[in-house]
Amino acid sequence: MLVSLGLSLASWQFHLFRFVAQQAPAQVPRSTIVYGTGLTTFNGQSDESTCTAMAVNAQGIQSCIVWTILLPGQQAVQAATLPAGSTCLAAQVDQHTGRWICTAGRDTFVKRLS
């Protein structure tokens, strides 16, 4: 009887350990502000977005290369411009500081991104 009780207790401990309730993974808090060029919607689309990276092509024309779609509860805020006199071939928004930063071509004469 003592052996039976020991086996039952061991079996119960094994099942308790094996079937521990799984916890949901912790959610990473997301910012409610997304810095970029400001709020944009495309014709016929319901998704709101903002441009968060720009580049200048070989013809010297700047265009958005990264569009960030806003999630429910997020809002687009215009990022601070590059310092006066800055020239870049490519720039992206630092989401922590809310400022555009050069990622390529700091000393190249191109149209200033604003």
N, C-alpha and C positions, 0 to 999 in steps of 0.2 A: 504494500500500500504506500509506503514511503517513497519507493521508486516510482510508482505511478504518479504520485503527487509531484515529485521532482520533474518528471517528464512533462506533465501537464503545465507546470509553471514555466519550464524552459520553452515549451511550444508557444505559450501565451506571450512570453517576452519576445520571442522571435517575430510573431505576427504583429505585435505592437510596434516593434522597431521597423518592420517591413512596410507597414501601412500608415506611416506618419503622414498626416495631411500636408499636401504641398501648398506652399504659400505663393501667392502671386508675386511676380518679380516687381521690384520697386520701380516706379515710374520716374523717369528723369524729368524734372520740371522743364517746360519749354517756355521760352520767352514770349511775352505777348507782343513785343515789338520786333519787327524785322526791318532793318535799315537797308535802304537802297535808293532808287531814283524816285520813289513815291508810288502811290497806288496806280496800278494799271489793270485794265481788263481788255481782253481781245474780243473782237467782233464775234458775236454769237456764242461766246463762252461765259459761263457763270462764275468760273474761278477767278478770284482776284490774285494778282501777283505783283512783284516788284523786281526790277533788275538789280542783281547783286554783283555782277562782274561785267566789265566792258573792255573792248580791245579796239585798236585802230588797225585797219587792213592796209595792204600795199598801196592803195589809192588815197590813203589818208582819211578815210571815212570811219568814224567811230560807230560802233554798234554794240548792243547787248549780247553777251555770249552766255550768260547764266540768268535764267528766270527762276525765281523762287515763288512757288505757289503758296499762298497763305492758308493756314489751317484755321478752323473755326476758333474764334477768340483772339486771333493775331491781327495786328494792324501794321500797315506799311508806314514808315516814317522816312523822310528824306534825310540821307546821310550828309554829314558835313563835307564840304568840298575839299579838294586838295589845296595845300597852301599856295598862295599867289606865286606865279612863275613856275610852278611844277609842270613838267611835261612827262608823259608816260605813253608807252605803247599799249600797256594793259594795266588795269586797276581792278581791285575788288574791295568790297566793304568789309571792314573788321566789325563783326557783329557785337563785340564787347565794348568797343569805343564809339561805334556809330560814325566812323570816318572812312572815307575812301583812302586806300593805300596803293602806291605803285607796286606792281609785281613784275614789270619789265620796262626797259627803255627809259630809265630815269634821266639820262642826259641827251636823249634824242629829241630833236625839234619836231613836235607834232602838235596838233590841236590840244589844248588843255581840256581834260575831262572835267565836267562840272555837273 
